[in-house]
């Protein structure tokens, strides 16, 4: 009985190690396939934009992303953030369209 248990534990250890190796391999494959997270496509314009992401991400430059609603601005912001030196810190997004702008003249004159 002890020999059977020992063999079973050895087999479990071998299978666990194999599973961990397969898991690591699959994670690497997913990362390679989804280099830019949820950004998918094959157009020339998209490839040009993704090259710009790769160029700017490692720098300390501020980036302003503009575009129509629903065009993927936040996806690009996340792609830049994930490739930057700040990736370990939170990404804070701001919906600039929701910010109310007041005139400084009206504020200073008390009206």
C-alpha positions in Angstrom: 0.0 0.0 0.0 2.8 2.4 0.9 4.6 1.7 -2.5 1.3 2.4 -4.4 0.8 5.7 -2.5 4.4 6.7 -3.2 4.0 6.0 -6.9 0.7 7.9 -7.0 2.3 10.9 -5.3 5.3 10.8 -7.8 2.8 10.7 -10.7 0.8 13.6 -9.2 4.0 15.7 -8.9 5.1 14.8 -12.4 1.6 15.8 -13.8 1.6 19.0 -11.7 5.0 20.0 -13.2 3.8 19.2 -16.7 0.7 21.3 -16.2 2.7 24.3 -14.8 5.0 24.1 -17.9 2.0 24.0 -20.3 0.3 26.9 -18.4 3.5 29.0 -18.8 3.7 28.1 -22.5 0.1 29.0 -23.1 0.4 32.4 -21.2 3.4 33.2 -23.4 1.4 32.3 -26.5 -1.5 34.5 -25.5 0.8 37.4 -24.8 2.4 37.0 -28.2 -0.9 36.8 -30.0 -2.6 39.6 -28.1 0.4 42.0 -28.1 -2.0 45.0 -27.9 -4.7 43.6 -25.7 -8.1 44.1 -27.2 -6.9 46.1 -30.2 -7.3 43.9 -33.2 -7.2 44.5 -36.9 -4.9 44.5 -40.0 -5.3 47.9 -41.7 -2.3 50.0 -42.5 -3.6 52.9 -40.4 -4.0 50.6 -37.4 -0.4 49.2 -37.8 0.9 52.8 -38.1 -1.0 53.8 -34.9 0.4 50.7 -33.1 4.0 51.6 -34.2 3.4 55.0 -32.6 2.3 53.3 -29.4 5.5 51.3 -29.3 7.5 54.5 -29.9 6.0 56.7 -27.3 5.3 54.2 -24.5 8.9 53.9 -23.2 9.3 57.7 -23.1 8.2 60.1 -20.3 6.2 62.2 -22.8 2.7 63.1 -22.1 0.2 61.8 -24.7 -3.1 63.4 -25.8 -5.3 60.9 -27.6 -8.2 62.5 -29.6 -10.9 61.1 -31.7 -14.6 60.5 -32.0 -16.6 58.6 -29.4 -16.2 54.8 -29.7 -13.0 54.8 -31.7 -10.8 53.1 -29.1 -9.0 56.0 -27.5 -9.0 54.2 -24.1 -7.7 51.0 -25.6 -4.7 52.9 -27.0 -4.2 54.7 -23.7 -4.1 51.3 -22.0 -1.7 49.9 -24.6 0.6 52.8 -24.0 0.3 52.5 -20.2 1.1 48.7 -20.3 4.3 49.3 -22.2 5.4 52.3 -20.1 7.5 52.5 -17.0 4.3 53.4 -15.1 2.6 50.0 -15.8 2.8 49.1 -12.1 0.7 52.1 -11.1 -3.0 52.7 -11.8 -4.1 54.2 -15.1 -6.6 57.0 -14.5 -8.8 57.8 -17.4 -10.7 61.1 -17.7 -13.8 61.7 -19.9 -13.0 65.2 -21.0 -16.4 65.6 -22.5 -17.9 65.3 -19.1 -15.9 68.2 -17.7 -17.8 71.4 -17.4 -15.8 74.4 -18.6 -16.5 77.8 -17.1 -15.2 81.1 -18.3 -12.4 82.6 -16.2 -13.8 86.1 -17.0 -17.2 85.1 -15.5 -15.6 83.6 -12.5 -13.4 86.6 -11.7 -16.1 89.2 -12.2 -18.4 87.4 -9.8 -21.1 86.7 -12.4 
